[in-house]
Amino acid sequence: MKKSTLTIIIVVSILVLSVFTSWFIWFIKPYRPLKVYILDKTVPTTDRQEHKSFNWILNHDKYVRKDGNFYNVNDDYFGFFPKNAGSSEFDFKSIRIHEIEDYALNYDMCYYTDTYGVYYNEWYRQNSFEEQHVSNKVYGGLNQNDYLFLKEMKSHKKLIITEFNFYNAPTNSLIREKLEDLFGLKWSGWTGRYFPSLDTTISQDFPKWIIRLYKEQNNDSWPFKNGAIVLIHKFGTVAVLENQTHLTSEWPVIQSNKETIEKFGVVESVEYLNWFDITFSTDKNKTLANFHFNVNEKGDSILHSYNLQSIFPAVIEHTNDYLFYYFSGDFADNPVKLGSSYFIGYNQIASCLSTTRKNNPKEFYWNYYYPLMSKILDDYYKTLGK
């Protein structure tokens, strides 16, 4: 046998053994029964993008349903259910008012991963987000039963996790105000996102409704070409912070304090490239991390004209008389492959690889969302004494 052939055989054997060992270590870990109520009202396609990455963590950390089976990403959630890809048939699963107390007693925790909903163009016609803004809603927004369920979960001191778009449209103002009072938060009315290019001749994916709104407010002008942070108010006002013109560094950054880094094992600073909202907290909650915009004098002036600041909460926690977290970003929306969740150590490898280049959305998942969520679940599971 040639030496090169033998080397290849040895290398392949080591790789196969490493993969098997990684899976076997995961396999012998004990199951952890945890009854999790997952709400996802934004499921326009069958890939379950808005809660799949949370299921990755449940699988990897071996949290299972009360019957001992793993959570099924396609079935084990409440919200919108498209029947088949390209089909106009759908179903939805929600709590009825007479079930609220029983559900609150039965479930150990709840996670509202996305409440925005599904719109006709995005779901049935499979068009881009740019047409959602003027499309009819099929299903979405929080309702009175969602509020009452959260109120019951809070009273029973169950773990509650909510995130981006929790307070935004299409949830009506009455429900939003009741939820703000319930958890001591206040939505500013602003949402935003980083876009790598505002040059419409290059970036065809940039939402056209944002351009239309901005032009209506600025004499039909759209002068932007570079990457930018775009902010949209609930009443339609658009503010743009363009790189080099208004920003010294174009990406929004989440920065955590020392206590958060030590407790949750997250990185001190990470770029965040998805949707976020500007939500403030009363002093009864604790802010674990903040969003930072690296603005220059011009950028700071734009923010101040709308009574905004370049630093605002990203992760909010309440742990005194009940357990609650609010993530001011679309944290659960991450492209992951569920098959990799069955291998111990995969997250460490992915974490290292994600830092090899800038502007990489995977870095947020592996270096921030995964360790944060894994620690929250682990700490809470220990308190249940199961």
C-alpha distance (Angstrom), angle and dihedral (degrees) to the residues before:
residue distance angle dihedral
M1 . . .
K2 3.79 . .
K3 3.78 117.5 .
S4 3.84 91.9 -124.2
T5 3.81 91.2 52.9
L6 3.80 91.3 49.1
T7 3.80 90.4 50.0
I8 3.79 91.2 52.5
I9 3.81 91.4 49.2
I10 3.81 91.3 50.1
V11 3.82 93.2 48.0
V12 3.82 92.7 47.5
S13 3.80 90.9 46.9
I14 3.81 91.3 51.6
L15 3.81 91.1 49.6
V16 3.80 92.8 48.7
L17 3.80 91.2 47.3
S18 3.81 91.1 48.4
V19 3.80 92.4 51.1
F20 3.81 92.0 46.9
T21 3.80 91.8 47.6
S22 3.79 90.9 49.9
W23 3.80 91.2 51.5
F24 3.81 93.7 43.4
I25 3.82 92.9 52.6
W26 3.80 88.5 51.4
F27 3.82 90.8 45.7
I28 3.82 95.4 55.5
K29 3.79 94.1 48.0
P30 3.82 110.4 109.6
Y31 3.78 120.0 -103.2
R32 3.78 117.3 -110.4
P33 3.81 113.7 -149.0
L34 3.79 111.2 -145.0
K35 3.79 125.9 161.2
V36 3.80 104.7 -138.9
Y37 3.79 124.6 -174.6
I38 3.82 107.3 -153.3
L39 3.81 119.1 -170.0
D40 3.80 119.0 -165.6
K41 3.79 117.2 162.1
T42 3.81 94.1 168.3
V43 3.81 105.3 77.3
P44 3.83 106.3 130.4
T45 3.82 92.4 154.3
T46 3.77 135.0 34.6
D47 3.83 96.7 -106.8
R48 3.86 94.3 82.3
Q49 3.81 90.6 -140.3
E50 3.82 95.5 169.5
H51 3.82 95.9 61.9
K52 3.80 105.6 16.3
S53 3.81 94.1 95.7
F54 3.81 89.9 54.4
N55 3.81 88.5 53.1
W56 3.80 87.4 52.5
I57 3.80 88.8 61.5
L58 3.81 93.1 45.0
N59 3.82 89.9 52.6
H60 3.80 95.9 42.7
D61 3.81 93.9 48.2
K62 3.84 90.0 41.9
Y63 3.79 100.3 -119.9
V64 3.79 108.7 163.2
R65 3.78 139.6 -175.6
K66 3.80 121.3 -97.2
D67 3.83 89.3 -94.4
G68 3.83 90.4 58.3
N69 3.81 96.2 -108.8
F70 3.78 124.9 122.9
Y71 3.77 119.3 -104.0
N72 3.79 111.2 -90.6
V73 3.79 110.4 -134.7
N74 3.81 91.0 -150.4
D75 3.80 99.3 49.7
D76 3.81 114.4 15.4
Y77 3.78 100.5 83.2
F78 3.77 140.7 72.5
G79 3.78 122.0 -117.1
F80 3.80 136.3 52.3
F81 3.81 122.2 2.7
P82 3.82 118.8 -169.0
K83 3.80 106.7 -156.3
N84 3.81 99.6 -146.7
A85 3.79 137.1 -6.5
G86 3.79 109.6 -87.7
S87 3.81 92.7 10.1
S88 3.80 125.9 121.7
E89 3.81 91.2 -143.7
F90 3.79 118.2 106.6
D91 3.77 143.5 157.9
F92 3.77 134.8 -163.5
K93 3.77 135.0 -152.8
S94 3.79 120.5 -148.8
I95 3.78 140.7 154.4
R96 3.78 119.3 -92.7
I97 3.77 117.4 -140.7
H98 3.83 94.8 -110.7
E99 3.83 89.6 53.7
I100 3.80 97.7 53.3
E101 3.80 99.7 93.2
D102 3.82 93.5 42.7
Y103 3.80 91.5 50.2
A104 3.80 92.0 48.5
L105 3.79 90.4 52.4
N106 3.80 93.8 43.9
Y107 3.82 100.4 48.3
D108 3.80 122.3 70.4
M109 3.80 94.8 -154.5
C110 3.78 144.0 -9.6
Y111 3.79 134.3 -139.5
Y112 3.80 120.6 -165.4
T113 3.80 98.2 -159.4
D114 3.81 98.4 172.5
T115 3.80 133.4 -5.0
Y116 3.81 101.6 170.8
G117 3.78 94.2 102.4
V118 3.78 138.5 -152.2
Y119 3.79 126.2 -60.4
Y120 3.78 128.2 -156.6
N121 3.81 99.1 -114.4
E122 3.78 95.1 44.5
W123 3.78 95.7 47.1
Y124 3.80 110.9 28.6
R125 3.81 99.9 28.4
Q126 3.84 92.5 32.1
N127 3.80 91.6 -135.3
S128 3.78 126.0 156.7
F129 3.77 128.0 -86.4
E130 3.79 90.7 -98.4
E131 3.81 90.5 75.8
Q132 3.81 95.1 46.0
H133 3.77 90.8 78.4
V134 3.81 91.7 68.0
S135 3.80 97.9 30.2
N136 3.80 128.0 105.4
K137 3.79 117.3 -102.5
V138 3.78 115.8 -113.0
Y139 3.80 96.2 -176.4
G140 3.78 136.4 -19.9
G141 3.77 151.6 95.4
L142 3.79 129.3 84.3
N143 3.78 119.3 -74.0
Q144 3.79 137.0 -164.9
N145 3.81 93.4 -86.2
D146 3.83 91.0 53.2
Y147 3.79 88.6 53.1
L148 3.83 94.0 46.9
F149 3.82 91.1 48.9
L150 3.81 91.4 52.5
K151 3.79 89.9 47.2
E152 3.81 90.0 53.6
M153 3.80 92.5 46.1
K154 3.79 89.2 51.8
S155 3.80 92.8 49.6
H156 3.82 89.8 51.7
K157 3.83 90.6 49.0
K158 3.81 93.4 -120.3
L159 3.80 120.4 158.7
I160 3.82 111.1 -91.6
I161 3.81 122.5 -168.8
T162 3.79 122.2 -179.5
E163 3.77 133.3 165.6
F164 3.80 149.8 178.1
N165 3.80 119.3 -10.1
F166 3.79 91.0 21.2
Y167 3.82 90.1 126.0
N168 3.79 101.6 25.0
A169 3.81 129.7 96.3
P170 2.94 137.0 -36.8
T171 3.83 85.9 42.1
N172 3.79 105.5 91.2
S173 3.80 121.2 -118.0
L174 3.83 95.7 -109.7
I175 3.82 93.8 56.5
R176 3.81 90.6 42.9
E177 3.80 92.9 53.2
K178 3.81 91.6 48.5
L179 3.82 90.2 51.2
E180 3.80 92.0 47.2
D181 3.81 89.6 53.4
L182 3.80 91.3 45.1
F183 3.81 94.0 57.4
G184 3.79 103.7 23.7
L185 3.81 96.6 -112.7
K186 3.80 134.1 128.3
W187 3.80 124.2 -157.9
S188 3.79 112.6 -144.7
G189 3.80 93.3 -148.8
W190 3.84 91.4 -111.3
T191 3.79 129.3 115.1
G192 3.77 127.4 173.5
R193 3.75 150.6 170.2
Y194 3.77 141.6 -161.1
F195 3.82 115.3 -113.4
P196 3.84 119.4 -167.2
S197 3.82 93.1 -142.5
L198 3.81 135.7 16.0
D199 3.80 92.0 -172.9
T200 3.80 101.6 117.8
T201 3.81 91.5 -161.7
I202 3.81 89.2 62.6
S203 3.80 106.1 27.0
Q204 3.79 109.9 57.3
D205 3.80 92.3 170.4
F206 3.78 96.4 64.7
P207 3.85 108.6 114.9
K208 3.80 108.2 -99.7
W209 3.80 92.4 -155.4
I210 3.82 89.3 66.4
I211 3.82 90.5 53.8
R212 3.80 90.4 47.5
L213 3.82 92.6 51.1
Y214 3.80 93.0 46.4
K215 3.80 92.9 49.3
E216 3.80 91.2 49.7
Q217 3.82 88.3 55.9
N218 3.84 97.8 41.0
N219 3.81 109.9 44.6
D220 3.80 94.7 -87.8
S221 3.82 90.9 -58.6
W222 3.82 126.4 144.7
P223 3.84 105.4 169.1
F224 3.82 99.1 163.9
K225 3.81 128.0 114.9
N226 3.82 108.1 151.1
G227 3.78 132.3 72.1
A228 3.79 113.0 -71.9
I229 3.77 149.1 173.0
V230 3.80 108.0 -114.5
L231 3.81 119.6 -159.2
I232 3.83 122.8 -163.8
H233 3.80 124.5 -168.5
K234 3.81 121.8 -146.0
F235 3.82 89.0 -113.1
G236 3.81 92.5 54.1
T237 3.81 104.1 -96.3
V238 3.82 112.2 145.5
A239 3.82 124.1 -155.4
V240 3.81 122.3 -174.9
L241 3.80 126.7 -158.0
E242 3.80 104.8 -169.0
N243 3.77 124.4 -162.4
Q244 3.84 113.6 -103.6
T245 3.81 91.0 7.6
H246 3.81 98.6 59.7
L247 3.81 104.4 -3.1
T248 3.79 133.2 60.6
S249 3.80 89.2 -162.5
E250 3.77 118.0 23.0
W251 3.81 103.0 -147.6
P252 3.80 125.0 82.1
V253 3.80 108.8 -121.6
I254 3.81 130.9 -153.4
Q255 3.80 111.6 -144.2
S256 3.79 122.5 -169.8
N257 3.78 129.1 -157.1
K258 3.80 122.2 -117.6
E259 3.79 94.2 -100.1
T260 3.81 91.8 53.3
I261 3.81 92.6 48.3
E262 3.80 92.5 51.4
K263 3.80 96.3 43.3
F264 3.80 100.8 42.9
G265 3.80 102.2 26.4
V266 3.81 93.6 -125.8
V267 3.79 124.7 147.3
E268 3.79 118.0 -98.1
S269 3.80 94.1 -120.4
V270 3.81 132.4 15.1
E271 3.81 134.7 170.7
Y272 3.79 114.1 -114.1
L273 3.82 116.7 -155.7
N274 3.80 105.0 172.7
W275 3.81 136.1 78.6
F276 3.80 119.3 -58.3
D277 3.78 138.6 172.3
I278 3.78 131.7 -141.5
T279 3.79 104.5 -120.3
F280 3.79 125.9 162.9
S281 3.79 131.0 -153.3
T282 3.78 136.1 -141.6
D283 3.78 118.6 -123.4
K284 3.81 91.9 -97.8
N285 3.82 88.2 78.1
K286 3.79 131.2 59.7
T287 3.80 124.5 -127.3
L288 3.82 109.6 -138.0
A289 3.81 97.5 -179.9
N290 3.79 140.0 5.0
F291 3.77 137.9 -145.1
H292 3.79 113.7 -121.7
F293 3.80 127.5 -160.2
N294 3.80 111.9 -163.6
V295 3.80 96.2 -140.3
N296 3.79 129.8 172.2
E297 3.82 123.6 -145.7
K298 3.83 93.1 -76.3
G299 3.79 92.5 49.0
D300 3.78 92.2 47.2
S301 3.81 89.2 51.6
I302 3.83 91.6 54.0
L303 3.80 91.7 50.5
H304 3.80 92.7 48.3
S305 3.81 90.8 50.8
Y306 3.81 86.6 63.8
N307 3.84 94.5 39.8
L308 3.81 90.7 -108.4
Q309 3.80 132.2 132.8
S310 3.78 132.6 -148.8
I311 3.83 92.1 -119.0
F312 3.82 123.4 58.0
P313 3.84 137.4 147.9
A314 3.80 121.0 -67.8
V315 3.83 101.3 169.8
I316 3.80 122.2 26.3
E317 3.81 124.9 -172.9
H318 3.79 137.3 -170.4
T319 3.82 118.1 -173.0
N320 3.79 107.9 153.6
D321 3.82 110.4 87.1
Y322 3.81 96.6 -4.8
L323 3.82 136.6 13.4
F324 3.79 116.8 -112.0
Y325 3.82 137.8 154.3
Y326 3.77 130.1 -173.2
F327 3.80 121.5 -167.4
S328 3.81 112.1 -161.5
G329 3.79 91.8 -152.0
D330 3.78 140.4 59.2
F331 3.80 88.0 -93.7
A332 3.82 98.0 159.3
D333 3.81 94.3 54.4
N334 3.81 102.5 95.8
P335 3.82 131.3 135.7
V336 3.81 105.2 -121.0
K337 3.78 136.0 152.0
L338 3.79 112.3 -124.7
G339 3.81 92.1 -150.5
S340 3.80 91.2 70.9
S341 3.82 91.4 59.5
Y342 3.81 91.1 79.2
F343 3.81 94.5 68.5
I344 3.79 124.7 82.8
G345 3.79 112.3 -133.2
Y346 3.79 95.6 23.1
N347 3.80 90.9 113.8
Q348 3.84 91.8 55.5
I349 3.80 91.6 51.4
A350 3.80 92.2 46.1
S351 3.80 90.2 47.2
C352 3.80 92.1 55.7
L353 3.81 94.0 44.9
S354 3.81 93.0 48.4
T355 3.81 92.3 62.1
T356 3.81 94.9 57.4
R357 3.82 93.8 90.8
K358 3.78 139.0 28.4
N359 3.79 125.0 -112.7
N360 3.81 91.8 33.0
P361 3.85 114.9 148.3
K362 3.81 90.9 -162.2
E363 3.80 90.1 68.5
F364 3.80 90.3 68.0
Y365 3.80 92.3 52.5
W366 3.78 98.7 47.7
N367 3.80 99.8 35.1
Y368 3.77 99.7 36.3
Y369 3.81 120.3 10.0
Y370 3.79 97.1 42.7
P371 3.84 97.8 48.8
L372 3.81 91.7 40.9
M373 3.79 95.4 50.2
S374 3.79 94.5 38.8
K375 3.81 91.1 54.4
I376 3.82 93.4 45.9
L377 3.81 90.8 52.4
D378 3.80 94.2 43.1
D379 3.81 94.2 50.5
Y380 3.78 92.1 46.4
Y381 3.80 94.0 46.7
K382 3.79 90.2 55.2
T383 3.81 90.9 55.5
L384 3.82 90.5 55.9
G385 3.81 91.7 62.2
K386 3.78 94.6 -141.2
